[in-house]
Amino acid sequence: MKIRNCPECYGQGKTRLGHRSVRCGYCNGKKKLTSEFVKWDDKKHKQRLKIVQKLKEQMEAEIKTGLLQWENKNPKPRKFQKPSEL
């Protein structure tokens, strides 16, 4: 939500846009301010989601290649000694 200064408090309180009626924190909610609904621009949000998805795919690919390289270097699972054998 977008935050703007409250016109009743001369900028001391803040109101959140996005609803028809909002209350100011500084006025203790006594005065009800009316504002028109704000429509969000989803372009940035969609772009961020695409970037996050792309980064997740890259990380998954790096993890898979790392595991394959490790399996090639270590074909057999390592056997650890039991504490009694030490």
C-alpha positions as CSV (number, residue, x, y, z in Angstrom):
1,M,0.0,0.0,0.0
2,K,1.1,3.5,-0.6
3,I,1.6,5.8,2.4
4,R,0.8,9.5,2.3
5,N,0.6,12.3,4.8
6,C,-2.6,13.0,6.6
7,P,-4.2,16.4,5.6
8,E,-5.9,16.8,9.0
9,C,-2.7,16.5,11.0
10,Y,-0.7,18.7,8.6
11,G,1.6,15.9,7.7
12,Q,2.3,14.5,11.2
13,G,0.3,11.3,10.7
14,K,0.4,8.9,7.8
15,T,-2.5,7.2,6.0
16,R,-2.4,4.2,3.8
17,L,-3.9,4.5,0.3
18,G,-5.7,1.6,-1.3
19,H,-9.0,1.7,0.5
20,R,-12.0,4.1,0.3
21,S,-11.8,5.1,4.0
22,V,-8.6,5.0,5.9
23,R,-7.7,6.1,9.4
24,C,-4.7,8.2,10.5
25,G,-2.5,6.8,13.3
26,Y,-1.7,10.3,14.7
27,C,-5.4,11.3,14.9
28,N,-6.0,8.1,17.0
29,G,-8.6,7.0,14.4
30,K,-11.1,9.6,15.3
31,K,-11.2,11.3,11.9
32,K,-12.1,9.1,9.0
33,L,-10.4,10.2,5.8
34,T,-11.8,9.3,2.4
35,S,-9.6,8.7,-0.5
36,E,-10.2,7.1,-3.9
37,F,-9.1,3.6,-4.5
38,V,-5.5,3.3,-5.9
39,K,-5.0,0.7,-8.6
40,W,-1.6,-1.0,-8.4
41,D,0.8,-1.3,-11.3
42,D,1.7,-4.9,-11.5
43,K,4.4,-4.6,-14.1
44,K,7.2,-4.3,-11.5
45,H,5.8,-7.2,-9.4
46,K,5.6,-9.5,-12.4
47,Q,9.1,-8.6,-13.5
48,R,10.4,-9.4,-10.0
49,L,8.6,-12.7,-10.0
50,K,10.3,-13.5,-13.4
51,I,13.7,-12.6,-12.0
52,V,13.2,-14.7,-8.9
53,Q,12.0,-17.7,-11.0
54,K,15.0,-17.4,-13.3
55,L,17.4,-17.2,-10.3
56,K,15.8,-20.3,-8.8
57,E,16.3,-22.2,-12.0
58,Q,19.9,-21.2,-12.2
59,M,20.6,-22.3,-8.6
60,E,18.9,-25.7,-9.2
61,A,21.0,-26.2,-12.3
62,E,24.2,-25.3,-10.4
63,I,23.3,-27.7,-7.6
64,K,22.6,-30.5,-10.0
65,T,25.9,-30.0,-11.8
66,G,27.7,-29.8,-8.5
67,L,26.2,-33.1,-7.4
68,L,27.1,-34.8,-10.7
69,Q,30.7,-33.6,-10.4
70,W,30.9,-34.8,-6.8
71,E,29.5,-38.2,-7.8
72,N,32.1,-38.5,-10.6
73,K,34.9,-37.8,-8.3
74,N,33.6,-40.1,-5.6
75,P,32.0,-43.1,-7.3
76,K,31.7,-45.2,-4.1
77,P,30.2,-43.9,-0.9
78,R,32.8,-43.2,1.8
79,K,32.8,-45.5,4.8
80,F,33.4,-43.9,8.1
81,Q,35.0,-45.7,10.9
82,K,32.9,-46.5,13.9
83,P,34.0,-44.9,17.2
84,S,34.9,-48.3,18.6
85,E,37.4,-49.0,15.8
86,L,39.3,-45.7,16.4
